[in-house]
Amino acid sequence: MNAFLWFIMLIINFAAIMLAYRLFGKLGLFIWIPISVIAANIQVVKTVELFGLIATLGNIVYATSFLVTDILSENYGRKEAAKAVGIGFFALITMTVLMQLALAFIPHESDFSQESLKTIFGLLPRIAVGSLAAYALSQTHDVWAYNRLKARRPDKKYIWLRNNASTMVSQLIDSIVFTFIAFAGVFEIKVLLEILLTTYLFKWIVAAADTPLVYLARSWKDRGIVE
């Protein structure tokens, strides 16, 4: 059941990104960045079994942020991709501050949500620190690597190379940094390493699967379907 839901989630994420791009153009891609960052940092609290491996949720939606920055790099250049990364930073920091303030309020005796919110967002500062550090290093590398590869081989036929080469290295950086900052001491080392392995594996699959979407986005831009 989990494997089926994982593929459904993958399809929904991809469809949502391309629909946002088709409807709103570049703005739609900027909109997706805070959605992906916030959703991923909530979903990552949940641990599941996928394909016989222990994994955290959030891998798909977070990995799609690399798809978005790659489309921005491909169609609009490094500056716009870097702007999207900055939007992600702002969204994550703002959410963390707001939710910590929400938890600080003394709940009324009729309240039923405080403990649930603490369960979800109590780890958020640590997850946010791990996410910010991982996000900074991996996304900076991804934008740099994509544009460097594009400068060397700008032809459209090499989109697969710059998309996969930049993203897969960037996601390895992201997985290592985030897993150890967010979960060291929370899980025993065997589980931690398995989470690291599965986190990278599933992000790698997403990166490989999203390559046709970068080609499609470039085609839409070239044909004037999106601005």
C-alpha positions in Angstrom: 0.0 0.0 0.0 2.8 2.5 0.9 4.6 1.8 -2.4 1.4 2.5 -4.3 0.8 5.7 -2.4 4.4 6.8 -3.0 3.9 6.6 -6.8 0.6 8.4 -6.5 2.3 11.2 -4.5 5.1 11.4 -7.1 2.6 11.8 -9.9 0.5 14.4 -8.0 3.7 16.5 -7.2 4.8 16.4 -10.9 1.4 17.3 -12.1 1.0 20.1 -9.7 4.3 21.7 -10.7 3.6 21.5 -14.4 0.0 22.8 -13.9 1.3 25.7 -11.8 3.9 26.5 -14.5 1.3 26.3 -17.3 -1.2 28.4 -15.5 1.0 31.0 -13.9 4.3 30.8 -15.7 7.5 31.6 -13.8 5.4 32.8 -10.8 3.9 29.3 -10.5 7.4 27.9 -10.0 8.1 30.5 -7.3 4.8 29.5 -5.6 5.8 25.9 -5.5 9.0 26.4 -3.6 7.5 27.4 -0.2 4.9 24.7 -0.7 7.6 22.0 -1.2 9.8 23.3 1.7 6.9 23.6 4.2 5.2 20.3 3.3 8.5 18.4 3.3 9.4 19.6 6.8 6.0 18.5 8.1 6.0 15.1 6.3 9.5 14.2 7.3 8.4 13.7 10.9 6.5 10.6 9.8 8.6 7.4 9.4 7.3 4.6 7.1 8.4 1.4 5.4 8.8 1.7 1.7 9.9 -1.3 -0.5 11.1 -3.0 2.7 13.2 -0.1 3.8 12.7 2.5 6.6 12.2 5.9 5.2 10.8 9.3 6.2 8.1 11.0 4.2 8.8 14.3 2.5 11.4 13.0 0.1 9.3 13.5 -3.0 7.9 16.9 -2.3 11.4 18.2 -1.2 13.1 16.7 -4.2 10.7 18.5 -6.5 12.3 21.8 -5.4 15.3 20.7 -7.4 13.1 20.2 -10.4 11.8 23.7 -10.0 15.2 25.4 -9.7 16.4 23.3 -12.7 13.5 24.6 -14.8 14.2 28.1 -13.7 17.9 27.7 -14.5 17.1 26.3 -17.9 14.4 28.8 -18.9 15.3 32.0 -17.0 18.9 31.7 -15.8 20.9 31.5 -12.6 19.5 34.7 -11.0 15.9 33.5 -11.1 16.8 30.1 -9.7 18.8 31.7 -6.9 15.7 33.9 -6.1 13.6 30.7 -5.7 16.2 29.3 -3.2 15.9 32.6 -1.3 12.1 32.3 -1.2 12.4 28.8 0.2 14.7 30.1 3.0 12.2 32.8 3.9 9.3 30.4 3.9 11.0 27.9 6.2 12.3 30.4 8.7 9.0 32.2 8.9 7.0 28.9 9.4 9.4 27.8 12.1 9.1 31.1 14.1 5.3 31.2 13.7 4.8 27.6 14.8 7.1 28.0 17.8 5.1 31.0 18.9 1.9 29.0 18.4 3.2 26.3 20.7 4.2 28.9 23.4 0.5 29.9 23.8 -1.0 28.3 26.9 -3.9 26.2 25.6 -7.4 26.5 26.9 -8.7 23.4 28.9 -11.0 22.7 25.9 -8.1 22.6 23.5 -7.4 19.2 21.9 -4.6 20.1 19.4 -1.6 21.2 21.6 -0.1 17.8 22.1 -0.5 16.9 18.4 1.1 20.1 17.4 4.0 19.5 19.8 4.5 16.1 18.3 4.7 17.5 14.8 6.4 20.8 15.4 8.3 20.1 18.6 11.2 18.8 16.5 10.8 21.5 13.9 13.6 23.8 15.1 16.1 21.0 14.8 14.6 19.8 11.5 14.6 23.4 10.3 18.3 23.9 11.1 19.1 20.7 9.3 16.9 21.6 6.4 18.3 25.1 6.1 21.9 23.9 6.2 21.2 21.1 3.7 19.1 23.4 1.6 21.8 26.1 1.5 24.5 23.7 0.5 22.6 21.5 -1.9 20.6 24.1 -3.7 23.5 26.5 -4.1 25.5 23.6 -5.6 22.6 22.6 -7.8 22.1 26.1 -9.3 25.8 26.5 -9.7 26.4 23.1 -11.3 23.3 23.3 -13.6 24.3 26.7 -15.0 28.0 25.7 -15.3 27.0 22.6 -17.3 24.6 24.6 -19.4 27.3 27.2 -20.2 29.6 24.3 -21.4 26.9 22.5 -23.3 23.9 24.8 -23.9 22.2 22.6 -26.5 18.7 21.4 -25.6 19.7 17.8 -26.1 22.0 18.0 -23.1 19.2 18.9 -20.6 19.2 15.3 -19.3 22.9 15.6 -18.5 22.8 18.9 -16.6 19.5 18.0 -14.9 20.7 14.7 -13.6 24.4 15.5 -12.9 23.6 18.6 -10.9 20.7 17.2 -9.0 22.0 13.9 -8.0 25.2 15.3 -6.5 23.2 18.1 -4.8 20.8 15.6 -3.3 23.6 13.5 -1.9 24.9 16.6 -0.2 21.4 17.4 1.0 20.7 13.9 2.4 23.9 13.6 4.3 23.7 17.1 5.9 20.0 16.9 6.8 19.9 13.4 8.1 22.8 13.8 10.6 21.7 17.3 11.8 18.0 16.4 12.1 18.1 12.9 13.4 21.4 12.1 15.0 20.6 10.9 18.5 16.9 10.5 17.6 17.4 7.2 15.9 20.0 4.5 16.6 22.8 4.5 14.1 21.5 1.5 12.0 18.1 3.2 11.5 19.9 6.6 10.8 22.0 5.1 8.1 19.0 3.3 6.6 17.1 6.6 6.5 20.1 8.3 4.9 20.3 5.5 2.2 16.6 5.5 1.5 16.4 9.3 1.6 19.0 9.6 -1.2 17.7 6.6 -3.1 14.1 8.0 -3.4 15.4 11.5 -4.2 17.6 9.9 -6.9 14.5 8.2 -8.4 12.6 11.5 -8.4 15.5 13.2 -10.1 15.7 10.6 -12.8 11.9 10.6 -13.3 11.6 14.4 -13.6 14.0 14.8 -16.6 11.2 14.7 -19.2 9.5 17.5 -17.4 12.5 19.8 -17.8 12.4 19.1 -21.5 8.6 19.8 -21.5 9.1 23.1 -19.6 11.8 24.2 -22.1 9.5 23.3 -25.0 6.7 25.4 -23.5 9.0 28.3 -23.1 10.5 28.0 -26.6 7.0 27.8 -28.1 5.7 30.8 -26.2 3.1 28.8 -24.2 4.5 30.2 -21.0 6.4 33.5 -20.5 
